[in-house]
Amino acid sequence: MNKDKLIRTFDKQAKTYEKRRRIRSERKWRERLLSSARGNVLEVGVGAGANFHYYPQGAKVTGVDFSEEMLKKAQEAAIEEGIEAQFILSDVESFSFEDNSFDTVISTLSLCGYENPTKVLNSFNKWCKPDGKILLLEHGKSSNTIIGYIQTMLNPLNRRFVGCELNRDMLRILENSNIHIERMEHYMTGMVHLVWAKPNKDTLIH
Ligand SMILES: C[S@@+](CC[C@H](N)C(=O)[O-])C[C@H]1O[C@@H](n2cnc3c(N)ncnc32)[C@H](O)[C@@H]1O
């Protein structure tokens, strides 16, 4: 799918993502992961601001998303939750920050959408300060063969109507990136991963 079409697909879902934010979808995982966030936070694929409720006090958020409709919802969410936030309307895959800009880099449910998720993780590695954290909540292909097969069958439809891949090998993507994983937790037959990572500045690839 070309990028303009993909952006329209996400634009159309902004209201749904707002509803999901309000019903605190994925609450248990978001709460667990985001309690580790601190300082200057970069959140990529910020969507409708589903994470804002969980940020510790004092977090200053820069949210990036290529969907204008999502960012409008995220702006409302930041006001409601009293979060200091600024937003950048851009494709994460073509945007760049200065190296070592953020204390925490966060992606929740966004690596499933990028053309090259490993490259995006390597950007996190650069943008995160050496003593910072990279926090991820991502989904991918189940380790259960039957569920994985069903995900692969449903993938073309999901890509078209939801905008993301259902059957990515998320562990392989993480392994192939430069980030240094400190801790991982896996849920729902290996479909959902919580990741606490650090940047690995020894393997910096520009
Ligand atoms: C599945 S939603 C997740 C939203 C939010 N992170 C959450 O946890 O609810 C993926 C988000 O990433 C955004 N996105 C996908 N690909 C992107 C890209 N290449 N650049 C910027 N944003 C992107 C979409 O617009 C959407 O808001």
The ligand as a Gaussian input file, in Angstrom:
#p B3LYP/6-31G(d) Opt

LIG

0 1
 C       -1.803000       0.799000      15.527000
 S       -1.713000       2.511000      15.761000
 C       -1.094000       2.640000      17.427000
 C       -1.344000       3.978000      18.057000
 C       -0.818000       4.160000      19.478000
 N        0.625000       4.052000      19.523000
 C       -1.432000       3.159000      20.421000
 O       -0.704000       2.480000      21.149000
 O       -2.679000       3.098000      20.477000
 C       -0.294000       2.918000      14.762000
 C       -0.060000       4.427000      14.683000
 O        1.180000       4.636000      13.997000
 C        0.989000       5.607000      12.988000
 N        1.950000       5.290000      11.920000
 C        2.040000       4.153000      11.194000
 N        3.062000       4.229000      10.316000
 C        3.627000       5.447000      10.516000
 C        4.732000       6.128000       9.919000
 N        5.462000       5.557000       8.936000
 N        5.045000       7.361000      10.360000
 C        4.306000       7.958000      11.344000
 N        3.254000       7.373000      11.947000
 C        2.929000       6.128000      11.533000
 C       -0.475000       5.483000      12.568000
 O       -0.971000       6.673000      11.995000
 C       -1.132000       5.152000      13.898000
 O       -1.508000       6.315000      14.594000

